[in-house]
Each structure stands twice: as structure tokens, then as C-alpha cells.
Amino acid sequence: MANTYILISSNVLGSAAASVTFSSIPATYTDLVLRASARSSVAGVFTNLITTFNSDTTQANYTHTYLNAQSSSTYSGRGNETVNDALTGNDATANTFSSFEYYIPSYTASQFKPFSIISNIENNSSTNWAITAVAYQYRSNTAISTFKVAPPGGENFVSGSSFYLYGIKNT
């Protein structure tokens, strides 16, 4: 059985934005995929990326295990929080963007939702780069109908950041 990716919505920023939200996500697909290329306005090489589903900001509803390779170090850990990934900051090499992909299977199931995130934090240098893999669980039995990503408060995604939400249908 072949999987078919169908573009649900896209957003390529023409100006800075505090967040990107996909709402009214139809329940007609088996899985969701978000692919993005983004950069933050933060004064630093890296910043966080915050994700919320269905406007749910309850930290305990987001559990994760991560593995991160950054410059010359590696990190791993577990947590309960909506901060789940890293994002290229404004002090990174000019015009470099993070790339990341979320894969959310069975997003309409009436059970907890596992999902994964793979990201590459680009800086075009031998230092200040990162690759992150995160296994997540959204602890809600409600179908995901709204998906929001944002840098922390006071920061923005810069112009040129792009976000593509796909639905996957088994055909």
C-alpha cells in the first residue's frame, strides 16, 4: 500500500511572525507531517522551538526523550514540556535556517499520540551546529486539529521561514 502526501497548508513568511499555527486540520488522513525551514530573531546562535497541539499548554501533557549532538558534545535526556527542539538564531551564519520534520502518526486516534522530530540546526561552521532527534508523546485522547510552532516569547520566526503541513493517506 502506497502512502500519499497531500499538502494541507503552507506558510512562507513574508515578514517576521511570533508563531505559525495550522488550524482546522481535517481528520481525513492517517498521519501528519510538518516540514519546515526556519530561523529565529533571537540574539544567539540557538534558541528553543515550542510546540503545542489544540492550544494545550499543559507541560505534563508533552513527554519526550531526546538525543542531541551539538558542536563537540552530545546530550540526551527526558522531560515534560512543550519546548522540544532547537532553532537557528540570528547570530548564526547569515541566511542559514534550521530544517526540521515532525511525523505524527494516528493523529485522530482517541489515545495518546506518539510523534517524532528530527532537526538540523545550521550555522555553516565547525562549531555551533546541532542535530536533534526527539521521541515525543502528546498525552491527550483528543484528535489533533490545531498545530502551533513558535520560538520563545519575544522572539520571532524571520522572513523567509517556511512551513508545510502534509496529510498522509494510505491508498
N, C-alpha and C positions, 0 to 999 in steps of 0.2 A: 504494500500500500504506500503510495507516494504522499509526501507532505507538501502542501501548497502554502506558501507565504502570501498573504494578502495584506497590502498596505491599508491600515485602518486610518491613520492620520500621520501627518508630518508637520514639523515646525522648524524652519530655518530662521534664526533670529536676525532681523534687520537692524535691531538695536538691543542694548543690554536689557536683561529681564531677570527678576528676582527668583523666578521659578518657571517650570514648564509643567503644565497639567494636561493630561488626556482624560476627558470625562465622557460619560455616556458610552462607555466601551460596550459594544454589543456582546451578548452571551452566545454568539453563534459559532465560536471557534473552540478548538480543543486546548490550545496553548496561546500564550502571548510572548512576543519578543520585542524588546526595546533595543534599538541600536542607536548610538549617539557618538558625536564628536563634539566635545565641549571644553571650554576654558572659563575660569573664574576671574573676577576682578580683584581678588584678594592680593594684598601686598605680601607675597611669599611665593615659593616655588610650588607648594602643595596646599590644598585645603580639603575639607570634607565634602562628601556628597550625601545629601539626606533624601531618603525615600519614604513616602507614605502612600498607603492604599486607602481608598474610601474615606479620606480625611481623618484617619485614625492615627493619632499621635501618641498613643499609649505605648511607652517604651517596652513594657513587658510583652507586648504582642509581636515583637520582632526579635527573634533569637537567631544568632549566627555563629559560625565558625569560619575563621579566615586564615589565609596564608598569604604573606606579603614579602616580596623581595624588593628591597629599596637600596639603591646605590650599592654599598658593600655589605649590607646587613639583611638578615631575614627575620621575620616576625610571624608569630601565629598566636591565636587566641580565640576566646569565645566571648559572647556578650549578649545583652538585651538592649537594643537601641535602634533608632531609625537611622543613625549615622552609620553608613555601611560601606563606604567606598571612599576613594580619594579622587581628586580632581586637579588638573594642572592649574597653577596660579599665575598671576600676572607677572611675577618675577622670573618665570621660566623663559627659555629662549623665545624670542618674538615669533608670533604666528604658529606656535605649536599647540596642539589640542590633545586632550585625553580622548581615548576611544574606549567605549565600554558597551557591554551587551548584557542585558537581563534575559533570562529564559524562565518563564513561569508556566509550568505545565498545569493542566486541570484547574485553571483559574476560576471556573464557575462551580467547582465541586463544593458540596456542603461539608467540608472538612478543612483542617489546617492546610495551608498552601506552601509547599517547599518551592524554592526558586534559587537560581544561581546567578552570580555576577562575575564576569571576567573583565578586567580593565588593564589598560596600559597608560601610565602617566608619562607623557613625552616631555623631554627637555633638550633633545639633541646634544647631549653631553655625556661624559662617562660618569658623572655624578648627578644626583638629584633626579633620578628616574625611578619608576616603580612599576611592578606588575603585581596585581592582586587577584586572588580567586576567593570567592566567598560563597559558602553554602548557607542559605537562609531558610527560615520558616516564618511565614506570617500566620500567627495563631488566631485565626478567625474562621468561622464556618460560613461566612457571607461571601458571595461571589464578588470578585474584584470588578468594580465598574468605574473607578477613578484611580488614576496613577499619577503621582506628582513627584518630580525630582527638583532639588534646589540646593544651592550652596548654603552655608550657614547664614543666619540673619545679618543683614547689612552688606552682604556680598551679592554679586550678580553673575549670571552667565553673560559672557561678552557677545557682541555682534559676531555673526558667522557660526556660532554654535548651532549644531543641527541634531534633530531628534526624530526618529522614525519608529512608529509603533506598528507592529505586524500581528495579525492573527494567523494562526496555523490551523489549517483544515486538513483532516485526513480524507483523501479522495480515492 
